[in-house]
Amino acid sequence: MTEKDIQVALPYVKDLPQATEPFMAKVAVTDKNFGRVPKVYIRTSLDKMVSPKLQEEMLGNWEVEQIHTLPAGHFPTLSLPAELAELLL
């Protein structure tokens, strides 16, 4: 993420509280619902919030149809929107 990206995003996030409960809550997923949705994972190789190691661990818990890597931080929607859209469409 560049300094310009940060300046664009900052007004939208700087005073927002961080929701932490979703990270601790147990969630029940079923094959009937979550399991039937095709999944694509976008690795973000420059992510400083979710390390590459943690991304790999997360991938080990899900069935993913496609895995792509972008040279981006945690918000590729800001830093590489065209590249992200191309992968998802």
Distance bins in CASP14 RR format, pairs under 12 A and 6 or more apart:
PFRMAT RR
TARGET T0000
AUTHOR 0000-0000-0000
RMODE 2
METHOD distances of the structure
MODEL  1
1 7 0 0 0 0 0 1 0 0 0 0 0
1 8 0 0 0 0 1 0 0 0 0 0 0
1 9 0 0 0 0 1 0 0 0 0 0 0
1 10 0 0 0 0 0 1 0 0 0 0 0
1 44 0 0 0 0 1 0 0 0 0 0 0
1 46 1 0 0 1 0 0 0 0 0 0 0
1 47 0 0 0 0 1 0 0 0 0 0 0
1 48 0 0 0 0 1 0 0 0 0 0 0
1 49 0 0 0 0 0 1 0 0 0 0 0
1 70 0 0 0 0 0 1 0 0 0 0 0
1 71 0 0 0 0 0 1 0 0 0 0 0
1 72 1 0 0 1 0 0 0 0 0 0 0
1 73 1 0 1 0 0 0 0 0 0 0 0
1 74 1 0 0 1 0 0 0 0 0 0 0
1 75 1 0 0 1 0 0 0 0 0 0 0
1 76 0 0 0 0 1 0 0 0 0 0 0
1 77 0 0 0 0 0 1 0 0 0 0 0
1 78 1 0 0 1 0 0 0 0 0 0 0
1 79 1 0 1 0 0 0 0 0 0 0 0
1 80 0 0 0 0 1 0 0 0 0 0 0
2 8 0 0 0 0 1 0 0 0 0 0 0
2 9 0 0 0 0 0 1 0 0 0 0 0
2 46 0 0 0 0 0 1 0 0 0 0 0
2 72 0 0 0 0 0 1 0 0 0 0 0
2 73 0 0 0 0 0 1 0 0 0 0 0
2 75 0 0 0 0 0 1 0 0 0 0 0
2 78 0 0 0 0 1 0 0 0 0 0 0
2 79 1 0 0 1 0 0 0 0 0 0 0
2 80 0 0 0 0 0 1 0 0 0 0 0
3 9 0 0 0 0 0 1 0 0 0 0 0
3 10 0 0 0 0 0 1 0 0 0 0 0
3 79 0 0 0 0 0 1 0 0 0 0 0
4 10 0 0 0 0 0 1 0 0 0 0 0
4 78 0 0 0 0 1 0 0 0 0 0 0
4 79 0 0 0 0 1 0 0 0 0 0 0
5 12 0 0 0 0 0 1 0 0 0 0 0
5 13 0 0 0 0 0 1 0 0 0 0 0
5 46 0 0 0 0 0 1 0 0 0 0 0
5 72 0 0 0 0 1 0 0 0 0 0 0
5 73 0 0 0 0 1 0 0 0 0 0 0
5 74 0 0 0 0 0 1 0 0 0 0 0
5 75 1 0 0 1 0 0 0 0 0 0 0
5 76 0 0 0 0 0 1 0 0 0 0 0
5 77 0 0 0 0 0 1 0 0 0 0 0
5 78 1 0 1 0 0 0 0 0 0 0 0
5 79 1 0 1 0 0 0 0 0 0 0 0
5 80 0 0 0 0 1 0 0 0 0 0 0
5 81 0 0 0 0 0 1 0 0 0 0 0
6 12 0 0 0 0 0 1 0 0 0 0 0
6 13 0 0 0 0 1 0 0 0 0 0 0
6 14 0 0 0 0 0 1 0 0 0 0 0
6 73 0 0 0 0 0 1 0 0 0 0 0
6 74 0 0 0 0 0 1 0 0 0 0 0
6 75 0 0 0 0 1 0 0 0 0 0 0
6 78 0 0 0 0 1 0 0 0 0 0 0
6 79 0 0 0 0 1 0 0 0 0 0 0
7 13 0 0 0 0 0 1 0 0 0 0 0
7 14 0 0 0 0 0 1 0 0 0 0 0
7 78 0 0 0 0 0 1 0 0 0 0 0
8 14 0 0 0 0 0 1 0 0 0 0 0
8 75 0 0 0 0 0 1 0 0 0 0 0
8 77 0 0 0 0 0 1 0 0 0 0 0
8 78 1 0 0 1 0 0 0 0 0 0 0
8 79 0 0 0 0 1 0 0 0 0 0 0
8 81 0 0 0 0 0 1 0 0 0 0 0
9 16 0 0 0 0 0 1 0 0 0 0 0
9 73 0 0 0 0 0 1 0 0 0 0 0
9 74 0 0 0 0 0 1 0 0 0 0 0
9 75 1 0 0 1 0 0 0 0 0 0 0
9 77 0 0 0 0 1 0 0 0 0 0 0
9 78 1 0 1 0 0 0 0 0 0 0 0
9 79 0 0 0 0 1 0 0 0 0 0 0
10 16 0 0 0 0 0 1 0 0 0 0 0
10 75 0 0 0 0 0 1 0 0 0 0 0
10 78 0 0 0 0 0 1 0 0 0 0 0
12 75 0 0 0 0 0 1 0 0 0 0 0
12 77 0 0 0 0 0 1 0 0 0 0 0
12 78 0 0 0 0 1 0 0 0 0 0 0
13 74 0 0 0 0 0 1 0 0 0 0 0
13 75 0 0 0 0 1 0 0 0 0 0 0
13 78 0 0 0 0 0 1 0 0 0 0 0
18 49 0 0 0 0 0 1 0 0 0 0 0
19 25 0 0 0 0 0 1 0 0 0 0 0
21 27 0 0 0 0 0 1 0 0 0 0 0
23 49 0 0 0 0 0 1 0 0 0 0 0
23 50 0 0 0 0 0 1 0 0 0 0 0
27 33 0 0 0 0 0 1 0 0 0 0 0
27 34 0 0 0 0 1 0 0 0 0 0 0
27 61 0 0 0 0 0 1 0 0 0 0 0
28 34 0 0 0 0 1 0 0 0 0 0 0
29 35 1 0 0 1 0 0 0 0 0 0 0
29 36 0 0 0 0 0 1 0 0 0 0 0
29 37 0 0 0 0 1 0 0 0 0 0 0
29 39 0 0 0 0 0 1 0 0 0 0 0
29 61 0 0 0 0 0 1 0 0 0 0 0
29 62 0 0 0 0 1 0 0 0 0 0 0
29 63 0 0 0 0 0 1 0 0 0 0 0
30 36 0 0 0 0 1 0 0 0 0 0 0
30 37 0 0 0 0 0 1 0 0 0 0 0
31 37 0 0 0 0 0 1 0 0 0 0 0
31 63 0 0 0 0 1 0 0 0 0 0 0
34 61 0 0 0 0 0 1 0 0 0 0 0
34 62 0 0 0 0 1 0 0 0 0 0 0
34 63 0 0 0 0 0 1 0 0 0 0 0
35 62 0 0 0 0 1 0 0 0 0 0 0
35 63 1 0 0 1 0 0 0 0 0 0 0
35 64 0 0 0 0 0 1 0 0 0 0 0
35 65 0 0 0 0 0 1 0 0 0 0 0
36 63 0 0 0 0 0 1 0 0 0 0 0
37 62 0 0 0 0 0 1 0 0 0 0 0
37 63 0 0 0 0 0 1 0 0 0 0 0
37 64 0 0 0 0 0 1 0 0 0 0 0
37 65 0 0 0 0 0 1 0 0 0 0 0
38 62 0 0 0 0 0 1 0 0 0 0 0
38 63 0 0 0 0 1 0 0 0 0 0 0
38 64 0 0 0 0 1 0 0 0 0 0 0
38 65 1 0 1 0 0 0 0 0 0 0 0
38 66 0 0 0 0 1 0 0 0 0 0 0
38 88 0 0 0 0 0 1 0 0 0 0 0
39 58 0 0 0 0 0 1 0 0 0 0 0
39 59 0 0 0 0 1 0 0 0 0 0 0
39 60 0 0 0 0 0 1 0 0 0 0 0
39 61 0 0 0 0 0 1 0 0 0 0 0
39 62 1 0 0 1 0 0 0 0 0 0 0
39 63 1 0 0 1 0 0 0 0 0 0 0
39 64 1 0 1 0 0 0 0 0 0 0 0
39 65 1 0 1 0 0 0 0 0 0 0 0
39 66 0 0 0 0 1 0 0 0 0 0 0
39 67 0 0 0 0 1 0 0 0 0 0 0
39 68 0 0 0 0 0 1 0 0 0 0 0
39 88 0 0 0 0 0 1 0 0 0 0 0
40 59 0 0 0 0 0 1 0 0 0 0 0
40 62 0 0 0 0 0 1 0 0 0 0 0
40 63 0 0 0 0 0 1 0 0 0 0 0
40 64 1 0 0 1 0 0 0 0 0 0 0
40 65 1 0 0 1 0 0 0 0 0 0 0
40 66 1 0 1 0 0 0 0 0 0 0 0
40 67 1 0 0 1 0 0 0 0 0 0 0
40 68 1 0 0 1 0 0 0 0 0 0 0
40 69 0 0 0 0 0 1 0 0 0 0 0
40 70 0 0 0 0 0 1 0 0 0 0 0
40 84 0 0 0 0 0 1 0 0 0 0 0
40 87 1 0 0 1 0 0 0 0 0 0 0
40 88 1 0 0 1 0 0 0 0 0 0 0
40 89 0 0 0 0 0 1 0 0 0 0 0
41 50 0 0 0 0 0 1 0 0 0 0 0
41 55 1 0 0 1 0 0 0 0 0 0 0
41 56 0 0 0 0 0 1 0 0 0 0 0
41 58 1 0 0 1 0 0 0 0 0 0 0
41 59 1 0 1 0 0 0 0 0 0 0 0
41 60 0 0 0 0 1 0 0 0 0 0 0
41 61 0 0 0 0 0 1 0 0 0 0 0
41 62 1 0 0 1 0 0 0 0 0 0 0
41 63 0 0 0 0 0 1 0 0 0 0 0
41 64 1 0 1 0 0 0 0 0 0 0 0
41 65 0 0 0 0 1 0 0 0 0 0 0
41 66 1 0 0 1 0 0 0 0 0 0 0
41 67 1 0 1 0 0 0 0 0 0 0 0
41 68 1 0 0 1 0 0 0 0 0 0 0
41 69 0 0 0 0 1 0 0 0 0 0 0
41 70 0 0 0 0 0 1 0 0 0 0 0
41 87 0 0 0 0 0 1 0 0 0 0 0
41 88 0 0 0 0 0 1 0 0 0 0 0
42 50 0 0 0 0 0 1 0 0 0 0 0
42 55 0 0 0 0 1 0 0 0 0 0 0
42 58 0 0 0 0 0 1 0 0 0 0 0
42 59 0 0 0 0 0 1 0 0 0 0 0
42 64 0 0 0 0 0 1 0 0 0 0 0
42 66 0 0 0 0 1 0 0 0 0 0 0
42 67 0 0 0 0 1 0 0 0 0 0 0
42 68 1 0 1 0 0 0 0 0 0 0 0
42 69 1 0 0 1 0 0 0 0 0 0 0
42 70 1 0 1 0 0 0 0 0 0 0 0
42 71 0 0 0 0 0 1 0 0 0 0 0
42 72 0 0 0 0 1 0 0 0 0 0 0
42 73 0 0 0 0 0 1 0 0 0 0 0
42 74 0 0 0 0 0 1 0 0 0 0 0
42 75 0 0 0 0 0 1 0 0 0 0 0
42 76 1 0 0 1 0 0 0 0 0 0 0
42 77 0 0 0 0 1 0 0 0 0 0 0
42 80 0 0 0 0 1 0 0 0 0 0 0
42 83 0 0 0 0 1 0 0 0 0 0 0
42 84 1 0 0 1 0 0 0 0 0 0 0
42 85 0 0 0 0 0 1 0 0 0 0 0
42 86 0 0 0 0 0 1 0 0 0 0 0
42 87 1 0 0 1 0 0 0 0 0 0 0
42 88 1 0 0 1 0 0 0 0 0 0 0
43 50 0 0 0 0 1 0 0 0 0 0 0
43 51 0 0 0 0 0 1 0 0 0 0 0
43 52 1 0 0 1 0 0 0 0 0 0 0
43 53 0 0 0 0 0 1 0 0 0 0 0
43 54 0 0 0 0 0 1 0 0 0 0 0
43 55 1 0 1 0 0 0 0 0 0 0 0
43 56 0 0 0 0 1 0 0 0 0 0 0
43 58 0 0 0 0 1 0 0 0 0 0 0
43 59 0 0 0 0 1 0 0 0 0 0 0
43 64 0 0 0 0 0 1 0 0 0 0 0
43 66 0 0 0 0 0 1 0 0 0 0 0
43 67 1 0 0 1 0 0 0 0 0 0 0
43 68 1 0 0 1 0 0 0 0 0 0 0
43 69 1 0 1 0 0 0 0 0 0 0 0
43 70 1 0 0 1 0 0 0 0 0 0 0
43 71 0 0 0 0 1 0 0 0 0 0 0
43 72 0 0 0 0 1 0 0 0 0 0 0
43 73 0 0 0 0 0 1 0 0 0 0 0
43 74 0 0 0 0 0 1 0 0 0 0 0
43 76 0 0 0 0 1 0 0 0 0 0 0
43 84 0 0 0 0 0 1 0 0 0 0 0
43 87 0 0 0 0 0 1 0 0 0 0 0
44 50 1 0 0 1 0 0 0 0 0 0 0
44 51 0 0 0 0 0 1 0 0 0 0 0
44 52 0 0 0 0 1 0 0 0 0 0 0
44 54 0 0 0 0 0 1 0 0 0 0 0
44 55 1 0 0 1 0 0 0 0 0 0 0
44 58 0 0 0 0 0 1 0 0 0 0 0
44 67 0 0 0 0 0 1 0 0 0 0 0
44 68 0 0 0 0 0 1 0 0 0 0 0
44 69 1 0 0 1 0 0 0 0 0 0 0
44 70 1 0 1 0 0 0 0 0 0 0 0
44 71 0 0 0 0 1 0 0 0 0 0 0
44 72 1 0 1 0 0 0 0 0 0 0 0
44 73 1 0 1 0 0 0 0 0 0 0 0
44 74 1 0 0 1 0 0 0 0 0 0 0
44 75 0 0 0 0 1 0 0 0 0 0 0
44 76 1 0 1 0 0 0 0 0 0 0 0
44 77 0 0 0 0 0 1 0 0 0 0 0
44 78 0 0 0 0 0 1 0 0 0 0 0
44 79 0 0 0 0 1 0 0 0 0 0 0
44 80 0 0 0 0 1 0 0 0 0 0 0
44 83 0 0 0 0 0 1 0 0 0 0 0
44 84 0 0 0 0 1 0 0 0 0 0 0
44 87 0 0 0 0 0 1 0 0 0 0 0
45 51 0 0 0 0 0 1 0 0 0 0 0
45 52 1 0 0 1 0 0 0 0 0 0 0
45 55 0 0 0 0 1 0 0 0 0 0 0
45 56 0 0 0 0 0 1 0 0 0 0 0
45 68 0 0 0 0 0 1 0 0 0 0 0
45 69 1 0 1 0 0 0 0 0 0 0 0
45 70 1 0 0 1 0 0 0 0 0 0 0
45 71 1 0 1 0 0 0 0 0 0 0 0
45 72 1 0 0 1 0 0 0 0 0 0 0
45 73 1 0 0 1 0 0 0 0 0 0 0
45 74 0 0 0 0 0 1 0 0 0 0 0
45 76 0 0 0 0 0 1 0 0 0 0 0
45 79 0 0 0 0 0 1 0 0 0 0 0
45 80 0 0 0 0 0 1 0 0 0 0 0
46 52 0 0 0 0 1 0 0 0 0 0 0
46 55 0 0 0 0 0 1 0 0 0 0 0
46 69 0 0 0 0 0 1 0 0 0 0 0
46 70 0 0 0 0 1 0 0 0 0 0 0
46 71 1 0 1 0 0 0 0 0 0 0 0
46 72 1 0 1 0 0 0 0 0 0 0 0
46 73 1 0 1 0 0 0 0 0 0 0 0
46 74 0 0 0 0 1 0 0 0 0 0 0
46 75 0 0 0 0 0 1 0 0 0 0 0
46 76 0 0 0 0 1 0 0 0 0 0 0
46 79 0 0 0 0 1 0 0 0 0 0 0
46 80 0 0 0 0 0 1 0 0 0 0 0
47 53 0 0 0 0 0 1 0 0 0 0 0
47 54 0 0 0 0 1 0 0 0 0 0 0
47 55 1 0 0 1 0 0 0 0 0 0 0
47 56 0 0 0 0 0 1 0 0 0 0 0
47 58 0 0 0 0 0 1 0 0 0 0 0
47 69 0 0 0 0 0 1 0 0 0 0 0
47 70 0 0 0 0 1 0 0 0 0 0 0
47 71 0 0 0 0 0 1 0 0 0 0 0
47 72 1 0 0 1 0 0 0 0 0 0 0
47 73 1 0 1 0 0 0 0 0 0 0 0
47 74 1 0 1 0 0 0 0 0 0 0 0
47 75 0 0 0 0 1 0 0 0 0 0 0
47 76 0 0 0 0 1 0 0 0 0 0 0
47 79 0 0 0 0 0 1 0 0 0 0 0
48 54 0 0 0 0 0 1 0 0 0 0 0
48 72 0 0 0 0 0 1 0 0 0 0 0
48 73 1 0 0 1 0 0 0 0 0 0 0
48 74 1 0 0 1 0 0 0 0 0 0 0
48 75 0 0 0 0 0 1 0 0 0 0 0
49 55 0 0 0 0 0 1 0 0 0 0 0
49 72 0 0 0 0 0 1 0 0 0 0 0
49 73 1 0 0 1 0 0 0 0 0 0 0
49 74 1 0 1 0 0 0 0 0 0 0 0
49 75 0 0 0 0 1 0 0 0 0 0 0
50 56 0 0 0 0 0 1 0 0 0 0 0
50 57 0 0 0 0 1 0 0 0 0 0 0
50 58 1 0 0 1 0 0 0 0 0 0 0
50 59 0 0 0 0 0 1 0 0 0 0 0
50 72 0 0 0 0 0 1 0 0 0 0 0
50 73 0 0 0 0 1 0 0 0 0 0 0
50 74 1 0 0 1 0 0 0 0 0 0 0
50 75 0 0 0 0 0 1 0 0 0 0 0
51 57 0 0 0 0 1 0 0 0 0 0 0
51 58 0 0 0 0 0 1 0 0 0 0 0
51 73 0 0 0 0 0 1 0 0 0 0 0
51 74 0 0 0 0 0 1 0 0 0 0 0
52 58 0 0 0 0 0 1 0 0 0 0 0
52 59 0 0 0 0 0 1 0 0 0 0 0
52 69 0 0 0 0 1 0 0 0 0 0 0
52 71 0 0 0 0 0 1 0 0 0 0 0
52 73 0 0 0 0 0 1 0 0 0 0 0
53 59 0 0 0 0 0 1 0 0 0 0 0
53 60 0 0 0 0 0 1 0 0 0 0 0
54 60 0 0 0 0 0 1 0 0 0 0 0
54 61 0 0 0 0 0 1 0 0 0 0 0
54 74 0 0 0 0 0 1 0 0 0 0 0
55 61 0 0 0 0 0 1 0 0 0 0 0
55 62 0 0 0 0 0 1 0 0 0 0 0
55 64 0 0 0 0 0 1 0 0 0 0 0
55 67 0 0 0 0 1 0 0 0 0 0 0
55 68 0 0 0 0 0 1 0 0 0 0 0
55 69 0 0 0 0 1 0 0 0 0 0 0
55 70 0 0 0 0 0 1 0 0 0 0 0
55 73 0 0 0 0 0 1 0 0 0 0 0
55 74 0 0 0 0 0 1 0 0 0 0 0
56 62 0 0 0 0 0 1 0 0 0 0 0
56 64 0 0 0 0 0 1 0 0 0 0 0
56 67 0 0 0 0 0 1 0 0 0 0 0
56 69 0 0 0 0 0 1 0 0 0 0 0
58 64 0 0 0 0 1 0 0 0 0 0 0
58 67 0 0 0 0 0 1 0 0 0 0 0
59 65 0 0 0 0 0 1 0 0 0 0 0
59 66 0 0 0 0 0 1 0 0 0 0 0
59 67 1 0 0 1 0 0 0 0 0 0 0
59 68 0 0 0 0 0 1 0 0 0 0 0
59 69 0 0 0 0 0 1 0 0 0 0 0
60 67 0 0 0 0 0 1 0 0 0 0 0
66 87 0 0 0 0 1 0 0 0 0 0 0
66 88 0 0 0 0 1 0 0 0 0 0 0
67 87 0 0 0 0 0 1 0 0 0 0 0
68 76 0 0 0 0 0 1 0 0 0 0 0
68 80 0 0 0 0 0 1 0 0 0 0 0
68 83 0 0 0 0 1 0 0 0 0 0 0
68 84 0 0 0 0 1 0 0 0 0 0 0
68 85 0 0 0 0 0 1 0 0 0 0 0
68 86 0 0 0 0 1 0 0 0 0 0 0
68 87 1 0 1 0 0 0 0 0 0 0 0
68 88 0 0 0 0 1 0 0 0 0 0 0
69 76 0 0 0 0 0 1 0 0 0 0 0
69 80 0 0 0 0 0 1 0 0 0 0 0
69 83 0 0 0 0 0 1 0 0 0 0 0
69 84 0 0 0 0 0 1 0 0 0 0 0
69 87 0 0 0 0 1 0 0 0 0 0 0
70 76 1 0 1 0 0 0 0 0 0 0 0
70 77 0 0 0 0 0 1 0 0 0 0 0
70 78 0 0 0 0 0 1 0 0 0 0 0
70 79 0 0 0 0 1 0 0 0 0 0 0
70 80 1 0 1 0 0 0 0 0 0 0 0
70 81 0 0 0 0 0 1 0 0 0 0 0
70 82 0 0 0 0 0 1 0 0 0 0 0
70 83 1 0 1 0 0 0 0 0 0 0 0
70 84 1 0 0 1 0 0 0 0 0 0 0
70 85 0 0 0 0 0 1 0 0 0 0 0
70 86 0 0 0 0 0 1 0 0 0 0 0
70 87 1 0 0 1 0 0 0 0 0 0 0
70 88 0 0 0 0 0 1 0 0 0 0 0
71 79 0 0 0 0 1 0 0 0 0 0 0
71 80 1 0 0 1 0 0 0 0 0 0 0
71 83 0 0 0 0 1 0 0 0 0 0 0
71 84 0 0 0 0 0 1 0 0 0 0 0
72 78 0 0 0 0 1 0 0 0 0 0 0
72 79 1 0 1 0 0 0 0 0 0 0 0
72 80 1 0 1 0 0 0 0 0 0 0 0
72 81 0 0 0 0 1 0 0 0 0 0 0
72 82 0 0 0 0 0 1 0 0 0 0 0
72 83 1 0 0 1 0 0 0 0 0 0 0
72 84 1 0 0 1 0 0 0 0 0 0 0
72 87 0 0 0 0 0 1 0 0 0 0 0
73 79 1 0 0 1 0 0 0 0 0 0 0
73 80 0 0 0 0 1 0 0 0 0 0 0
73 84 0 0 0 0 0 1 0 0 0 0 0
74 80 0 0 0 0 0 1 0 0 0 0 0
75 81 0 0 0 0 1 0 0 0 0 0 0
75 84 0 0 0 0 1 0 0 0 0 0 0
76 82 0 0 0 0 0 1 0 0 0 0 0
76 83 1 0 0 1 0 0 0 0 0 0 0
76 84 1 0 1 0 0 0 0 0 0 0 0
76 85 0 0 0 0 1 0 0 0 0 0 0
76 86 0 0 0 0 0 1 0 0 0 0 0
76 87 0 0 0 0 1 0 0 0 0 0 0
76 88 0 0 0 0 0 1 0 0 0 0 0
77 83 0 0 0 0 0 1 0 0 0 0 0
77 84 1 0 0 1 0 0 0 0 0 0 0
77 85 0 0 0 0 1 0 0 0 0 0 0
77 87 0 0 0 0 0 1 0 0 0 0 0
77 88 0 0 0 0 0 1 0 0 0 0 0
78 84 0 0 0 0 1 0 0 0 0 0 0
80 86 0 0 0 0 1 0 0 0 0 0 0
80 87 0 0 0 0 1 0 0 0 0 0 0
80 88 0 0 0 0 0 1 0 0 0 0 0
81 87 0 0 0 0 0 1 0 0 0 0 0
81 88 0 0 0 0 0 1 0 0 0 0 0
81 89 0 0 0 0 0 1 0 0 0 0 0
82 88 0 0 0 0 0 1 0 0 0 0 0
82 89 0 0 0 0 0 1 0 0 0 0 0
83 89 0 0 0 0 0 1 0 0 0 0 0
END
